[in-house]
Amino acid sequence: MNQPLRKIDFIDARPRFTEADAIALNNRFRGTDTVEMLRTLFEENSLGRMAVVSSFGTESAVLLHLIASADPTVPVLFGDTLKMFPETLDYRDTLTELLGLTNVITYRPDPETLARKDDKELRWSYDPDGCCEIRKVIPLERELANFDVSISGRKGFQSSTRKGLPRFEIDGDRLKINPLADWTKEDLEAYFEAHDLPRHPLEEEGYPSIGCQPCTSKVKPGEDPRAGRWRGWDKVECGIHTPIADPDDPANQPVF
């Protein structure tokens, strides 16, 4: 029988997670069906405030269907960078209605920051990391300040940087859950088929991985599915999934 997670330490009225908590959760739910795991976590409600982070990309329907099956009221955070494909915005609306998601929150970059750091809206062309920071990373961190746990749609097979991805990991003092960490591409395709889920309209046009419009290109046969993201740059992640350093960890304190 599954044992409840040990009592989480609360600091300033919010839970503070440690590596021990992530290990305990990985051990507890090892081999557990994904829907059962999510439903258990939502019903126990012992981890604090949870939110799903979704790009509404080509594979997003699977996680969102799983979430809706467990609890359609769980907040879903979608970052509109103001550089999105119109098809992605339409897909967001389609999935929200189809799956009965009742708490999809669309957030955007701060206008003053954009005016100060990307007034010509061309930062993506010479500084993609900086563009991602002001349009994706900082806005998401601002939204996640209201939550204790984030749920992502990352899969271990997607890239070398995600290989061996655990279901539960620590992101600063926040817990991150990757329900699809051990799913394969075949698992995803079978789920789409079994539940008759709609595809992102750009997928059939050669976009297996979709981000912002200026930094996403079609993928050629035989290329890595994410080869079309930031093509020509030494960049494979936007930064929202880069582990956040714990400011209270002695290893991250400044040296004088």
Secondary structure by P-SEA (a helix, b strand, c coil): ccccccbbbbcccbbbbcaaaaaaaaaaaccccaaaaaaaaaaaccccbbbbbccccccaaaaaaaaaaaccccbbbbbccccccaaaaaaaaaaaaaacccbbbbbbccaaaaaacccccccccccaaaaaaaccaaaaaaaaccccbbbbcccccccccccccccccccccbbbbcccccccaaaaaaaaaaaccccccccccccccccccccbbbbccccccccccccccccccccccccccccccccccccc
